[in-house]
Amino acid sequence: METVKYMNENNKPVAQVAREVGVNANTLHGWVKKYGQQPEIKAVKTFSSEAAE
């Protein structure tokens, strides 16, 4: 999704990008979740959860 890519490349907050493109912030959050904002962070979270166990 181009909007998620734009948000990541420009390091802009979800609320600001949502206003710029004319969508609800919750919708944009859903897109980020669906299209993967930052996979490397997900990997770290998974690793941290496994390490905690």
MDTraj code that builds the backbone (N, CA, C; nanometers):
import mdtraj as md
import numpy as np

residues = "MET GLU THR VAL LYS TYR MET ASN GLU ASN ASN LYS PRO VAL ALA GLN VAL ALA ARG GLU VAL GLY VAL ASN ALA ASN THR LEU HIS GLY TRP VAL LYS LYS TYR GLY GLN GLN PRO GLU ILE LYS ALA VAL LYS THR PHE SER SER GLU ALA ALA GLU".split()
xyz = np.array([
    [0.0859, -0.1182, 0.0000],
    [0.0000, 0.0000, 0.0000],
    [0.0894, 0.1230, 0.0000],
    [0.0676, 0.2078, -0.0947],
    [0.1508, 0.3270, -0.1122],
    [0.1437, 0.4221, 0.0079],
    [0.0286, 0.4323, 0.0710],
    [0.0138, 0.5241, 0.1843],
    [0.1015, 0.4802, 0.3009],
    [0.1052, 0.3509, 0.3289],
    [0.1894, 0.2994, 0.4376],
    [0.3367, 0.3221, 0.4032],
    [0.3729, 0.2972, 0.2791],
    [0.5110, 0.3192, 0.2344],
    [0.5483, 0.4665, 0.2502],
    [0.4585, 0.5559, 0.2083],
    [0.4808, 0.7005, 0.2210],
    [0.5016, 0.7396, 0.3674],
    [0.4177, 0.6867, 0.4545],
    [0.4263, 0.7183, 0.5965],
    [0.5609, 0.6734, 0.6534],
    [0.6036, 0.5531, 0.6191],
    [0.7302, 0.5005, 0.6703],
    [0.8502, 0.5772, 0.6160],
    [0.8486, 0.6061, 0.4863],
    [0.9620, 0.6748, 0.4245],
    [0.9784, 0.8177, 0.4756],
    [0.8677, 0.8810, 0.5126],
    [0.8727, 1.0199, 0.5577],
    [0.8661, 1.0333, 0.7093],
    [0.8597, 0.9192, 0.7786],
    [0.8576, 0.9178, 0.9251],
    [0.7506, 1.0110, 0.9818],
    [0.6299, 0.9993, 0.9247],
    [0.5188, 1.0832, 0.9680],
    [0.4245, 1.0030, 1.0565],
    [0.3591, 1.0695, 1.1518],
    [0.2627, 0.9998, 1.2377],
    [0.1366, 0.9606, 1.1613],
    [0.0729, 0.8557, 1.2092],
    [-0.0475, 0.8032, 1.1450],
    [-0.1543, 0.9111, 1.1314],
    [-0.1784, 0.9860, 1.2366],
    [-0.2851, 1.0873, 1.2345],
    [-0.2611, 1.1919, 1.1250],
    [-0.1373, 1.2347, 1.1095],
    [-0.1058, 1.3358, 1.0081],
    [-0.1277, 1.2807, 0.8675],
    [-0.0786, 1.1608, 0.8414],
    [-0.0945, 1.1002, 0.7092],
    [-0.2417, 1.0753, 0.6799],
    [-0.3162, 1.0308, 0.7808],
    [-0.4594, 1.0064, 0.7622],
    [-0.5294, 1.1346, 0.7178],
    [-0.4967, 1.2474, 0.7795],
    [-0.5552, 1.3761, 0.7386],
    [-0.5138, 1.4120, 0.5967],
    [-0.3864, 1.3897, 0.5644],
    [-0.3358, 1.4255, 0.4317],
    [-0.4058, 1.3489, 0.3204],
    [-0.4334, 1.2208, 0.3436],
    [-0.4937, 1.1383, 0.2375],
    [-0.6450, 1.1281, 0.2512],
    [-0.7006, 1.1821, 0.3585],
    [-0.8447, 1.1865, 0.3751],
    [-0.9087, 1.0562, 0.4193],
    [-0.8379, 0.9810, 0.5037],
    [-0.8959, 0.8588, 0.5596],
    [-0.8969, 0.8687, 0.7114],
    [-0.9761, 0.7842, 0.7730],
    [-0.9824, 0.7771, 0.9174],
    [-0.8511, 0.7191, 0.9707],
    [-0.8026, 0.7704, 1.0831],
    [-0.6772, 0.7214, 1.1408],
    [-0.6862, 0.5728, 1.1743],
    [-0.8020, 0.5262, 1.2192],
    [-0.8181, 0.3837, 1.2496],
    [-0.8032, 0.2981, 1.1236],
    [-0.8516, 0.3494, 1.0119],
    [-0.8361, 0.2793, 0.8844],
    [-0.6885, 0.2666, 0.8494],
    [-0.6152, 0.3750, 0.8659],
    [-0.4721, 0.3730, 0.8351],
    [-0.3978, 0.2783, 0.9289],
    [-0.4354, 0.2759, 1.0563],
    [-0.3745, 0.1795, 1.1497],
    [-0.3970, 0.0367, 1.0998],
    [-0.5160, 0.0098, 1.0497],
    [-0.5463, -0.1221, 0.9949],
    [-0.4587, -0.1548, 0.8752],
    [-0.4369, -0.0566, 0.7900],
    [-0.3505, -0.0779, 0.6734],
    [-0.2076, -0.1085, 0.7171],
    [-0.1611, -0.0342, 0.8181],
    [-0.0257, -0.0559, 0.8689],
    [-0.0136, -0.1995, 0.9209],
    [-0.1145, -0.2428, 0.9950],
    [-0.1125, -0.3787, 1.0488],
    [-0.1169, -0.4814, 0.9353],
    [-0.2026, -0.4590, 0.8369],
    [-0.2194, -0.5537, 0.7275],
    [-0.0969, -0.5600, 0.6373],
    [-0.0397, -0.4448, 0.6040],
    [0.0691, -0.4404, 0.5072],
    [0.2069, -0.4384, 0.5715],
    [0.2120, -0.4438, 0.7036],
    [0.3409, -0.4553, 0.7720],
    [0.4202, -0.3271, 0.7750],
    [0.4145, -0.2590, 0.8881],
    [0.4862, -0.1330, 0.8985],
    [0.6367, -0.1548, 0.9026],
    [0.6836, -0.2338, 0.9986],
    [0.8278, -0.2543, 1.0139],
    [0.8529, -0.3977, 1.0583],
    [0.8723, -0.4900, 0.9655],
    [0.8900, -0.6306, 0.9990],
    [1.0038, -0.6577, 1.0963],
    [1.1098, -0.5797, 1.0916],
    [1.2221, -0.6056, 1.1817],
    [1.1825, -0.5857, 1.3273],
    [1.0898, -0.4969, 1.3547],
    [1.0434, -0.4765, 1.4913],
    [0.9598, -0.5962, 1.5359],
    [0.8782, -0.6495, 1.4468],
    [0.8001, -0.7676, 1.4796],
    [0.8924, -0.8827, 1.5176],
    [1.0026, -0.8981, 1.4466],
    [1.0971, -1.0047, 1.4756],
    [1.1573, -0.9850, 1.6145],
    [1.1888, -0.8624, 1.6506],
    [1.2443, -0.8347, 1.7820],
    [1.1417, -0.8657, 1.8899],
    [1.0169, -0.8267, 1.8685],
    [0.9120, -0.8556, 1.9657],
    [0.8962, -1.0054, 1.9846],
    [0.8982, -1.0800, 1.8751],
    [0.8860, -1.2250, 1.8831],
    [1.0025, -1.2810, 1.9610],
    [1.1215, -1.2349, 1.9318],
    [1.2410, -1.2813, 2.0017],
    [1.2314, -1.2503, 2.1511],
    [1.1877, -1.1279, 2.1830],
    [1.1758, -1.0888, 2.3227],
    [1.0748, -1.1764, 2.3961],
    [0.9645, -1.2096, 2.3306],
    [0.8640, -1.2953, 2.3939],
    [0.9216, -1.4337, 2.4215],
    [0.9953, -1.4868, 2.3256],
    [1.0562, -1.6191, 2.3438],
    [1.1613, -1.6151, 2.4540],
    [1.2382, -1.5072, 2.4609],
    [1.3406, -1.4944, 2.5625],
    [1.2799, -1.4833, 2.7021],
    [1.1632, -1.4205, 2.7098],
    [1.0954, -1.4050, 2.8383],
    [1.0451, -1.5379, 2.8930],
    [1.0140, -1.6308, 2.8033],
    [0.9659, -1.7610, 2.8459],
    [1.0799, -1.8421, 2.8953],
])
top = md.Topology()
chain = top.add_chain()
for i, resn in enumerate(residues, 1):
    res = top.add_residue(resn, chain, resSeq=i)
    for name in ("N", "CA", "C"):
        top.add_atom(name, md.element.get_by_symbol(name[0]), res)
traj = md.Trajectory(xyz[None], top)
